Amino acid sequence: MNIQQLKEAARIISEGGLVSFPTETVYGLGANTLNSVAVAKIFKLKERPSFDPLIVHIASVDDLKMLTNEPSEAVIRLAEKFWPGPLTLVLPKCKLVPDIVTSGLPTVGIRMPDHELALNLIKEAKCPIAAPSANKFGQLSPVSAEHVRKQLPGVDYILDGGTTTVGIESTIVSIEGNVCTLLRPGKITLDDIEKALPGTFVFNTTKPAKLVAPGLLKSHYSPNKPLYIYNRANLPLPESSGLILHNPGEVPSSDCKLIYTSKTGDQLEIAANLFSALHTMEDDPAVKQIFIEPVVEKGLGIAIMDRINKAAYKYQPSA
């Protein structure tokens, strides 16, 4: 880690600028959470609608008390179990959190990223950092600094921490009393969370009517080329197609560009390489449309298919 680059990034955050930084999930576009003007710049640069709330990133469990009312025992238990890590908790917000961060909602999404550079940036800037993914709204999530440069050339500073390891956005849950609601699936599954909470908890997967967390729209994470979920009925594929598979095996006879996200079908590898594969297809001028193989919706596969379905949503006949 370059200390001078870290200090420069922290200075920009503290002075109201925007910094893209790596987390274990995807690259974030960060601003000082407590500076409403700085946070407004995030929405402008991303072309993000004001109704879509942001996630606030912290570097210590103690910072919860700054952003939310007295955290419950269940909240502390989840934080101690899964932080730092890819879990966002949606909790009642304190008055200190500007309404622009939460899109006027009474709740705020909070997480502690599992990435040394991100944690050090938060500590150096001396403030919680509000940060959605560092991309244009609705487009492919960035898992490298190059992906950020491609989509957001106007960002003030980019901390390059290499390629992210998890590759898909954090799991999001809300905690209200003894009810835990899964808002967005991720690497940490609902089963993982159930094991960490007392048996008196009720677990809910019904999404709320209001948009209380990011990543809940039907269409999201999309490439700028048509994307279709692949099945054998698609054969033969149209000319100039790209095909993303998750386990080398029978290769279709169609002449197409092939990318494998895993050599073994391992879900962790698939998740880590999913957006990189989509970016590669998007950037290849020889590829005019993309086909992607589905995965079994079990365990991490639920989160992977959540991203695939949303990325392909606007290109499906029923969309």
N, C-alpha and C positions, 0 to 999 in steps of 0.2 A: 504493500500500500504506500502510495506517494503522499507524505504528510502535507506537502505544500499544496497539492491538488485538493486534498481533503479540506484544508483550511480555506482555500479559495472558494470551494463549493459552499462551505458553511457561512462564509462572509456574504455570498450572494443570497443565500436563504435569509440570513438575518437582516439584510438590506431590502428585502421585498422582491427578490428575483426568483427565477425558476431554475431548478436543478433536476436533471434526470439522473437517477441512481439505481444500481442493481439491488434486487432482493433475491431470495431463493426462488421466488415464483416467476415474476416478470420484472422488467424495468419500470420504475415509477417516475412520475412527473411531480416533483415536490415543491411545496411552498410552506412558509410559516403558517401553521394552522390558525394562529391567533391574529393574523394580519389579513383582514377581509379584502383589501385591495390586491394583495399578493395572490390570494386564493382565486379572486376573479380572473386573474391572468391565466390560471389553469384552464378555466372554462373557455376563455377566448382562444387560446392557442390550440386546444384540442377540438374546438368547435363542438363542445359538449353541452347538451341542454341543461338548463339550470335546475330541472326537476330531478336530476340524477345525482344522489349524494356521494360524497367522497369518503375514503377510509383514512383515518388518522393513524400514523405510525409513531410508536413510542420506543424507548430504549430500556425501560424499567417498569416492573409491575407497579411500583410506587406511583408512576405517572397516571395510573388509572384515577386516582383521587382528584387529579387536576381536571379531568375531562368528564367524569360521570359522578352521579351521586354515590353514596357509600356502597361499594361493591359487595354483593351478596357472597355468602360462603361458596355457592356453586360457581360464581364468576371467578373467584380467587382460585378455586380448585382447577378450573379449566385453564386459567392463565399459568398456574404453576406446572400443570401437566404438559401443555402444548406450546408454551412460549419459552424462548423464541421459536417461532414456527408458523406455518401457513394456516392459521386460524384467526378469523376476524369475529369479534364479539360485538353485536349491536345492543347498546345499552342506553338508558336514559342519560341525556347530556346535561352538563352543568351550564350555567349562564355564560361562563367564560368562552365557550365554543361558539363562534359566530354562526348565524343562521345560514350563511352562504355555504358553509361546509356541509351542512346536513340537509340542504334544500328546504329549509324551514321546518323540518321534522323535529320532534322532541327527543329523537334518539341519534346516537352517533356510533359509527363502526370504528372499532379500535383493534389494532394488532401490533405485535412486536416481531419484526422480520428476523429470520434466521440467516443473517448475512453480516459479516464483520464490517464491511464498508458502510452499509446502511446504518447499522447501530452506531458506528463512530461518527457518522455525519449528524445524526440526531443529537448525540452528546455534544459534539463540537458546536453545532448551531444553537444549542441551549433552548430548544423549543420542540414541541411535537410537530411532525411534518405531515401535512395533508397531501396525499399522493394517489391519484388513480394511475392506471397504466399509461406509459408514455407513448401514446399513439393518437392518431386522429380518431375521433369518436366512432365506434362501431367497426373499425378496421382491425386488421390482425394485431394481436398482442406482440409486443417487442420482447425478445429474449436475448438480445445482444445490443451493444451500443450502436452498431451499424443500423439495426432496425429503427432505432430512435432517430438517427441522422436522416434516414430515408423519409420518415413521416413528419418529424418535427424539426426542420432545420432552424427554426426561430428560437429554440430553447437557449437560455442564457449559458448553460454549462452542462456538460455530460461527464459523469464519473464512470469510467470504463472499468467494469469488474469482470469482464469476460462473459461467457454464456451462462445463463441461469441454470440451476440444477433441477428444480421441480418442474418448471416449464408451463404450468397452468396456474391460474389465479387461486387465491386462498379460499378455503371453505369459509362460508359465512353462516353464523347462527345467531338468533336473537334469544335472549333470556328474559322472560317475564314471569315473575313468581316461580312456580315449579314447572313451567312449560318451556321447553327448548324447541325452537323451530328452525329447521334447516332451510336457509334461504338460497344458498348456492353451494353445490357440491364441490369438493376439492380433494386434495391428497388425504387429508384427515377425514375419515368417513363418519357417518352417523353412528355406526357400530362402535368406532373408537370413542366417540363422545359419550355414548350410553354407558360404556364401561367405566368412564371416569366420573360419572355423576351418580348420586344416590338412587336407589330403586324407586323412590317416591316421585321421581321426575316423569313428566309426560312428554313424549317426543312426537313432534308434528312435522309433516312434510308439505302441508298445504300452504302455498304462498299467500301472503297477505294481499289485499286489494291495492294498497298503496305501494309505490316503489320505495322501499325502505332501505335498500342496499344496491350497490352497483352490480351489473351483470345479470339483471333479471328480465331484460327485454327479450322478446322472442328471437329477434335478429341482432347478432353481435359477433365480434371477433372475425369479421368477414374479409376475404381477399377481394381485390378489385377485378377479379376474373370469375366467371361462373364456376361454382363449386357444387358437385353432386355427390351424394352418397352412393358408393359403388356396389353393384351386385352383378351377378353373371348375366342378368337380363340386359345389362348395358352393352354387352359384347355384340359385334365388334365396336370398340370405342371410336369416336370420330377422329379424323386426322388432327394433328397438333394437340393431342390430349396429354395431360400429365396424370399419373396414377400413384397414389400414396397407399402403400400396403404396410402391414404391421408385423408380418412374419414371412420370411422367404419360404416359398413353397412353389406351388404351381403358378407359373407366370402366364398371363393371358397372351394369346397369340397376336393381339393387336400391337401395332407398332406405336409405342408411346414412351414418354419419359417416365422412368420408374424411380421412386424413392421409397426406401424402407425405414420406418421409424424404430424398428427393433430387429435383432437377429433371432430372437427367441419368442417373441410375442409377450415379453415382459411388460406389464402395465406401467411400471415406473419409467422404463425406457421410452415407451410410447408417449407418455405424458411429457417427458422432458424434451422430446424431439418433435412433437406435434406442430408447434407454431414455426419452428425452424424449417420444417419440410414445406409448410404452406408458403412461407416467405420465399423459399427457393423457387417454387413453382410460380409464384406471383412475379418474381423478377426475371424469369426466363422468357425472352421474347418469342421463342418457338412454341411455347405452351399457350393455347388459346382458351382451354377449359380444363378444369381439374376434377378428378374423381378421387374419392377417399373411401377406404374400406371402413366399415363400422367395427366396433368391438363389443364384446359381451358386456351388458350393463350389470356388472357385479363388482363390488369393491370400488377401486379407483376407476374402473370402467364406466361407472355412473357419471363421474366428473368428465371423463374424456368424451363420452357421447353427448354430454351437455354442451361442451364446446363445439363439437362437430355439428350437431343439429342446429345450433344457433349460427354457426359460420355459414352453413348451407341453406338456412331458412329462406332467404329472399330469392334464392335461385330455384326453389322447388315449384312444381306446377301449381300447388295449392296455395302458395304464398301470395 
